[in-house]
Amino acid sequence: MTPDDPEKLLADALRAQARQAPADTSPVGYGLLSGSDLPPTLPRAEDVTTHIPEEPDEPRQVPMLLVLLLALLLGLASGAVVGLLTLL
C-alpha cells in the first residue's frame, strides 16, 4: 500500500468498521453504527413544544402623523441650512 492512496485507506477503514457493526438491524436512535443513548421512540412534538405568550393588544407602532411631522421638520431644517449656505 502506498502512502499517497487515501481512497484505498478510506475504503479499508470503512470495510473494517462494517465488519464490526452489530448484526441487529432494529432502529436505534438515529441509526448510528455505534448505537445511541437515545430511546427508540422520540417524544411527541406536543410534549416538547413551548408556548410563547402572546403580545398585549397594545400596538407598538409609531403613529403616521408623528412620522410626517418629523419629515416636515427635517425638510424645513435642511432647507434653512441650504438657504443659509447660499447666502454666504
Accessible surface in RSA format (square Angstrom, percent):
REM  Atomic radii and reference values for relative SASA: ProtOr
REM  Chains: A
REM  Algorithm: Lee & Richards
REM  Probe-radius: 1.40
REM  Slices: 20
REM RES _ NUM      All-atoms   Total-Side   Main-Chain    Non-polar    All polar
REM                ABS   REL    ABS   REL    ABS   REL    ABS   REL    ABS   REL
RES MET A   1   157.55  81.6  73.11  48.4  84.44 201.0  83.43  70.9  74.12  98.2
RES THR A   2    78.50  55.8  75.27  76.3   3.22   7.7  67.89  91.2  10.60  16.0
RES PRO A   3   132.18  96.3 101.56  92.6  30.63 111.3 111.42  92.0  20.77 129.1
RES ASP A   4   118.87  83.3  91.07  90.6  27.79  65.7  47.28 111.3  71.59  71.4
RES ASP A   5    47.70  33.4  47.02  46.8   0.68   1.6   8.23  19.4  39.47  39.4
RES PRO A   6    91.63  66.8  87.17  79.5   4.46  16.2  88.15  72.8   3.48  21.6
RES GLU A   7   141.92  81.5 135.10 102.2   6.82  16.2  51.27  99.2  90.65  74.0
RES LYS A   8    99.71  48.6  93.69  57.5   6.02  14.3  65.70  59.1  34.02  36.2
RES LEU A   9    83.52  46.5  78.74  56.3   4.79  12.0  79.11  55.6   4.42  11.9
RES LEU A  10   111.96  62.4 107.83  77.1   4.13  10.4 111.49  78.3   0.47   1.3
RES ALA A  11    34.99  32.2  29.26  45.2   5.73  13.0  33.87  47.7   1.12   3.0
RES ASP A  12    49.59  34.7  43.84  43.6   5.74  13.6  28.35  66.7  21.23  21.2
RES ALA A  13    58.21  53.5  45.43  70.1  12.78  29.1  53.46  75.3   4.75  12.6
RES LEU A  14   101.34  56.4  97.04  69.4   4.29  10.8  97.37  68.4   3.97  10.7
RES ARG A  15   131.43  55.2 127.76  65.1   3.66   8.7  53.12  72.6  78.30  47.5
RES ALA A  16    41.77  38.4  40.43  62.4   1.33   3.0  41.30  58.2   0.47   1.2
RES GLN A  17    89.60  50.1  84.88  62.0   4.72  11.2  28.25  60.1  61.35  46.5
RES ALA A  18    66.11  60.8  49.43  76.3  16.68  37.9  51.19  72.1  14.92  39.5
RES ARG A  19   184.24  77.4 149.46  76.2  34.78  82.8  74.39 101.7 109.85  66.6
RES GLN A  20   152.90  85.5 121.37  88.7  31.53  75.1  44.40  94.5 108.50  82.3
RES ALA A  21    33.06  30.4  13.26  20.5  19.80  45.0  17.01  23.9  16.06  42.5
RES PRO A  22    87.14  63.5  63.60  58.0  23.54  85.6  74.28  61.3  12.86  79.9
RES ALA A  23   102.47  94.2  68.63 105.9  33.83  77.0  80.09 112.8  22.37  59.3
RES ASP A  24   103.02  72.2  78.04  77.7  24.98  59.1  38.69  91.1  64.33  64.2
RES THR A  25   131.84  93.8 100.60 102.0  31.23  74.4  73.67  98.9  58.17  87.9
RES SER A  26    58.35  49.3  42.37  56.5  15.99  36.8  40.31  85.8  18.04  25.3
RES PRO A  27   120.59  87.9 103.74  94.6  16.85  61.2 114.39  94.4   6.20  38.5
RES VAL A  28    54.43  35.8  52.91  47.9   1.52   3.7  52.91  46.0   1.52   4.1
RES GLY A  29    31.37  38.7   0.00   N/A  31.37  38.7   3.02   8.3  28.35  63.5
RES TYR A  30   158.88  74.2 128.13  72.9  30.75  80.0 100.97  75.9  57.91  71.4
RES GLY A  31    58.76  72.5   0.00   N/A  58.76  72.5  30.89  84.8  27.87  62.4
RES LEU A  32   107.12  59.7  93.88  67.2  13.24  33.3  96.37  67.7  10.75  28.9
RES LEU A  33    94.12  52.4  82.70  59.2  11.42  28.7  85.12  59.8   9.00  24.2
RES SER A  34   110.93  93.7  66.87  89.2  44.06 101.5  58.58 124.8  52.34  73.3
RES GLY A  35    27.05  33.4   0.00   N/A  27.05  33.4  22.63  62.1   4.42   9.9
RES SER A  36    37.65  31.8   6.04   8.1  31.62  72.8   8.95  19.1  28.70  40.2
RES ASP A  37   153.79 107.7 117.68 117.1  36.11  85.4  41.00  96.5 112.79 112.5
RES LEU A  38    75.06  41.8  68.48  49.0   6.57  16.5  68.68  48.2   6.38  17.2
RES PRO A  39    75.01  54.7  68.00  62.0   7.01  25.5  74.66  61.6   0.35   2.2
RES PRO A  40   107.90  78.6  83.65  76.3  24.25  88.2  83.65  69.1  24.25 150.7
RES THR A  41   110.43  78.5 100.94 102.3   9.49  22.6  77.88 104.6  32.54  49.2
RES LEU A  42   103.35  57.6  80.93  57.9  22.42  56.4  81.19  57.0  22.17  59.7
RES PRO A  43    88.93  64.8  62.52  57.0  26.41  96.0  74.19  61.3  14.75  91.6
RES ARG A  44   155.21  65.2 147.56  75.2   7.65  18.2  66.68  91.1  88.53  53.7
RES ALA A  45    71.61  65.8  58.41  90.1  13.19  30.0  65.27  91.9   6.34  16.8
RES GLU A  46   129.48  74.3 105.86  80.1  23.62  56.2  61.58 119.1  67.89  55.4
RES ASP A  47    95.02  66.6  58.95  58.7  36.07  85.3  25.18  59.3  69.84  69.7
RES VAL A  48    93.44  61.5  78.96  71.5  14.48  34.9  83.58  72.6   9.86  26.7
RES THR A  49    78.19  55.6  58.10  58.9  20.09  47.9  50.25  67.5  27.95  42.2
RES THR A  50   115.79  82.4  98.12  99.5  17.66  42.1  74.85 100.5  40.94  61.9
RES HIS A  51   165.71  90.6 139.26  96.8  26.45  67.7  95.31  98.2  70.41  81.9
RES ILE A  52   151.78  86.4 130.25  97.0  21.53  51.9 131.50  94.7  20.28  55.0
RES PRO A  53   114.62  83.5  95.13  86.7  19.49  70.9 107.08  88.4   7.54  46.9
RES GLU A  54   167.20  96.0 137.05 103.7  30.15  71.8  56.59 109.5 110.61  90.3
RES GLU A  55   136.96  78.6 118.77  89.9  18.19  43.3  59.17 114.4  77.80  63.5
RES PRO A  56    87.89  64.1  67.42  61.5  20.47  74.4  79.73  65.8   8.17  50.8
RES ASP A  57   149.12 104.5 118.67 118.1  30.45  72.0  45.02 106.0 104.10 103.8
RES GLU A  58   132.09  75.8 118.20  89.4  13.89  33.1  40.42  78.2  91.67  74.8
RES PRO A  59   104.19  75.9  80.81  73.7  23.38  85.0  91.22  75.3  12.96  80.6
RES ARG A  60   206.31  86.6 165.86  84.5  40.45  96.3  71.32  97.5 134.99  81.8
RES GLN A  61   155.50  87.0 130.77  95.6  24.72  58.9  42.56  90.6 112.94  85.7
RES VAL A  62    96.79  63.7  75.40  68.3  21.39  51.5  77.48  67.3  19.31  52.4
RES PRO A  63    84.77  61.8  73.24  66.8  11.53  41.9  84.77  70.0   0.00   0.0
RES MET A  64   146.47  75.9 135.54  89.7  10.93  26.0 100.37  85.3  46.10  61.1
RES LEU A  65   142.63  79.4 138.68  99.2   3.95   9.9 139.85  98.2   2.78   7.5
RES LEU A  66    98.32  54.8  94.93  67.9   3.39   8.5  97.28  68.3   1.05   2.8
RES VAL A  67    78.05  51.4  76.46  69.2   1.59   3.8  77.23  67.1   0.82   2.2
RES LEU A  68   104.69  58.3 100.54  71.9   4.15  10.4 100.83  70.8   3.86  10.4
RES LEU A  69    90.82  50.6  87.17  62.4   3.66   9.2  90.34  63.4   0.49   1.3
RES LEU A  70   103.72  57.8 101.92  72.9   1.79   4.5 103.72  72.8   0.00   0.0
RES ALA A  71    58.79  54.1  45.00  69.4  13.80  31.4  50.38  70.9   8.41  22.3
RES LEU A  72   106.41  59.3  99.17  70.9   7.24  18.2 105.62  74.2   0.79   2.1
RES LEU A  73    99.37  55.3  95.15  68.1   4.22  10.6  95.55  67.1   3.82  10.3
RES LEU A  74   113.60  63.3 110.41  79.0   3.19   8.0 110.77  77.8   2.83   7.6
RES GLY A  75    42.17  52.0   0.00   N/A  42.17  52.0  33.19  91.1   8.98  20.1
RES LEU A  76   114.26  63.6 105.69  75.6   8.57  21.5 108.50  76.2   5.76  15.5
RES ALA A  77    55.45  51.0  46.16  71.2   9.29  21.1  54.40  76.6   1.05   2.8
RES SER A  78    63.28  53.5  56.51  75.4   6.77  15.6  46.37  98.7  16.91  23.7
RES GLY A  79    41.71  51.4   0.00   N/A  41.71  51.4  33.26  91.3   8.45  18.9
RES ALA A  80    67.51  62.1  48.73  75.2  18.77  42.7  60.46  85.1   7.04  18.7
RES VAL A  81    86.63  57.0  85.27  77.2   1.37   3.3  86.63  75.3   0.00   0.0
RES VAL A  82    94.59  62.2  94.03  85.1   0.55   1.3  94.40  82.0   0.19   0.5
RES GLY A  83    33.12  40.8   0.00   N/A  33.12  40.8  32.09  88.1   1.02   2.3
RES LEU A  84   109.49  61.0 106.29  76.0   3.20   8.0 107.93  75.8   1.56   4.2
RES LEU A  85   116.48  64.9 101.12  72.3  15.36  38.6 101.38  71.2  15.10  40.6
RES THR A  86   107.72  76.6  77.17  78.2  30.55  72.8  72.33  97.2  35.39  53.5
RES LEU A  87   153.79  85.6 121.85  87.2  31.95  80.3 123.94  87.0  29.85  80.3
RES LEU A  88   164.55  91.6 106.10  75.9  58.45 146.9 117.31  82.4  47.24 127.1
END  Absolute sums over single chains surface
CHAIN  1 A     8890.3       7253.2       1637.1       6172.5       2717.8
END  Absolute sums over all chains
TOTAL          8890.3       7253.2       1637.1       6172.5       2717.8
